[in-house]
Amino acid sequence: MADILAFPQKPEDRLRAALRRLDDALAEQKLAFTEFRTNLAALGGAVNGLEGSLHQYRDSLAATQQDVARTRTAAQRLQATADIWLQKAR
């Protein structure tokens, strides 16, 4: 069965009860805000790590693009040489 709480009768008692609840709420809010700031800092660290990884990935893609371009050029030269040899062989 539920307990029935007595409502403070005197204005001073009601004020004290309200101030206690306000103090409790402020303490809870302070804790929540501290946790929020901690989580925000952790998120900032994760974002910085992700940014670094993306820069490395971009650099890797740029290097791969250059390698592909050099390989394509070499393949085109080989194809041209093969075409010349085939024309001479005919």
C-alpha positions as CSV (number, residue, x, y, z in Angstrom):
1,M,0.0,0.0,0.0
2,A,1.2,3.5,-0.8
3,D,2.4,5.8,2.0
4,I,0.6,9.1,2.4
5,L,3.0,12.0,2.9
6,A,1.8,14.8,5.2
7,F,1.6,18.1,3.6
8,P,3.5,20.8,5.6
9,Q,0.9,23.0,7.3
10,K,3.0,26.0,8.2
11,P,4.3,28.4,5.5
12,E,7.9,28.1,6.8
13,D,7.7,24.3,6.6
14,R,6.4,24.5,3.0
15,L,9.2,26.9,2.2
16,R,11.8,24.6,3.7
17,A,10.5,21.6,1.8
18,A,10.4,23.6,-1.4
19,L,14.0,24.8,-0.8
20,R,15.2,21.3,-0.1
21,R,13.6,20.1,-3.4
22,L,15.1,23.0,-5.2
23,D,18.6,22.2,-3.7
24,D,18.1,18.5,-4.7
25,A,17.1,19.6,-8.3
26,L,20.1,21.9,-8.6
27,A,22.5,19.2,-7.4
28,E,21.0,16.8,-9.9
29,Q,21.3,19.4,-12.6
30,K,24.9,20.1,-11.7
31,L,25.7,16.4,-12.0
32,A,23.9,16.1,-15.3
33,F,25.7,19.1,-16.7
34,T,29.1,17.7,-15.5
35,E,28.3,14.4,-17.3
36,F,27.2,16.4,-20.4
37,R,30.5,18.3,-20.5
38,T,32.5,15.1,-20.0
39,N,30.6,13.4,-22.8
40,L,31.0,16.4,-25.0
41,A,34.8,16.4,-24.4
42,A,34.9,12.7,-25.3
43,L,32.9,13.4,-28.5
44,G,35.4,16.1,-29.4
45,G,38.2,13.6,-29.0
46,A,36.4,11.1,-31.2
47,V,35.8,13.7,-33.8
48,N,39.4,14.8,-33.8
49,G,40.5,11.2,-34.2
50,L,38.0,10.7,-37.1
51,E,39.3,13.9,-38.7
52,G,42.9,12.5,-38.6
53,S,41.8,9.2,-40.1
54,L,40.0,11.0,-42.9
55,H,43.1,13.0,-43.7
56,Q,45.2,9.8,-43.8
57,Y,42.5,8.2,-46.0
58,R,42.4,11.2,-48.4
59,D,46.2,11.1,-48.6
60,S,46.2,7.4,-49.4
61,L,43.6,7.9,-52.1
62,A,45.6,10.7,-53.6
63,A,48.7,8.5,-53.7
64,T,46.7,5.7,-55.2
65,Q,45.3,8.0,-57.9
66,Q,48.9,9.0,-58.8
67,D,49.9,5.4,-59.0
68,V,47.0,4.5,-61.2
69,A,47.7,7.5,-63.5
70,R,51.4,6.4,-63.8
71,T,50.4,2.8,-64.5
72,R,47.9,3.9,-67.1
73,T,50.5,6.0,-68.8
74,A,52.9,3.1,-68.8
75,A,50.2,0.7,-70.2
76,Q,49.4,3.2,-73.0
77,R,53.1,3.4,-73.9
78,L,53.3,-0.4,-74.0
79,Q,50.2,-0.6,-76.1
80,A,51.6,1.9,-78.5
81,T,54.9,-0.1,-78.7
82,A,52.9,-3.3,-79.3
83,D,50.9,-1.6,-82.0
84,I,54.1,-0.4,-83.7
85,W,55.6,-4.0,-83.5
86,L,52.5,-5.5,-85.0
87,Q,52.5,-3.0,-87.9
88,K,56.1,-3.8,-88.6
89,A,55.4,-7.6,-88.4
90,R,52.7,-7.4,-91.1
